[in-house]
């Protein structure tokens, strides 16, 4: 979803200005929360990479990365459900 598609849906559904503002606020909140979740996972991945380089334990990093991806998917899925 982006601003353009939101405008298209607003026209299709004949939303009034208040409804469009509410939908825009929901979309903006979702985008901000998704961005935060993505930045968090990127930071965690960087930490994992540093530890793996120091410890040379790439298998542990792979296992931890898999868990982290599941956590990220769960978090972003919840964000989508809450919208």
N, C-alpha and C positions, 0 to 999 in steps of 0.2 A: 504494500500500500504506500502510496506517495501522495503528495499534495494534489497532483493532477487527477489521479484516480478518485481521490476523496471528493474533489469538485464534481467529477462526473457522476459519482453516486449521489451526491447531494442534489444535483439537478434531476437525476432519474427518480429519486425518492421524494422530490419536491420538499426538501427540508427548508424550514424557515431559517432566518439568520441566527437565532438562538441555538437551534439544533446543529447548524453547521459549526458554530463556535464550540459547542460541546464536543462534537465529533473531532474537530481539529485539536482541541485540548487533549482528548484521549489519545489521538495519534501522536501528538508531540510527546506526551508522557511515555508512551510505549517506546518511541524512538530513543528517548533519553535513557530509559531503563535498559534497553537493549545495548546501547552504546556502552553504558557503565558495565554491564555484564561482560561484554566483549573485551573491554579494557582490563577488567579484573583477570580474565582467563589468560590474556596475553602476558600480563605481569607474572602470573603463576607459571606459565610455560617458560618464560625467561629464567625464572629462579630454578626451575627443574633442569634446564639446559646447563646452567652454571654448575649446579651440583653434579650433574652427570659428567661434565668435563673435568671437574675436580676429582671425582671419585672413580671415573671411568666405568660407571655402572649404568650402561645404556639399557640393559634389560629392566632395571628398576624404573628408569625414566619412562620406558615404553608402557609398563604397567600403570605407573602413576598418571601418565598422559591419558590412557584409556579411561581411567576413573574420572579424571578431570573433564574429559569430553562428555561423559555421561552426566556429570554434575551440570555442565554448561547447557546441555540439551534439555535437562529437566527444568533448569531455571528459565530458559527462553520459552519453553513450552508453556510454563506457568504464566509467563508474561502474556503470551498469546491468548490463553484461556481467560485471563483477567480483563482483556480488552472488550 
